[in-house]
Amino acid sequence: MERRPGDRESRPRLEDDPYAVAERRSRALEEPLDVRLERRAPFAVLEVRNPLHRTDYRVMLPLFPDRSVALCTCTDFARRDLGTCKHVEAAVHWRSSHPESRPVDPPRPSPDAGLVWAEVDLRARDPGDGPTAQRIRAPGRALIDAG
């Protein structure tokens, strides 16, 4: 199929680089990452902290256990375009072992979903100043903030 100008590239599948994905899964298990559930509904938002590096990131898992639409606010997720990072892998591992963290009801579209996507589009068009990684993360952060 031929790409036309304006077509969006599809997100790479996790299988596209199995070594990079395996490395992130390994790091998620080896590093002392603390996972805390921030919100259950309408989808899981987790905080993943690394006490050694004193960092914390938000991970969104809207279709758990499917990782293909997971989001993380870390630089690795934004730059590498693997569709995963050690924080996503740690969050998925945590959710797998904590069935009580699953939403009770299936997620429903929010009545203000149009406003959320308008904010995402706005942040994507005008991400502001700062390092490239922060500008790339701005649209995804709008989804996490609004969720």
Protein Blocks (a to p, Z undefined) as FASTA:
>chain_A
ZZdehiacddddfklmmmlmmmmmmmmmmpccddddfbfbfbdcdddddfklopacdddd
fkbcbfklgccfbfklmmnonopafklmmmmmmmmmmmklpcfbdcdddfklmmmmmmmm
mmmmmnogcdfklmmmmmmmmmmmmZZ
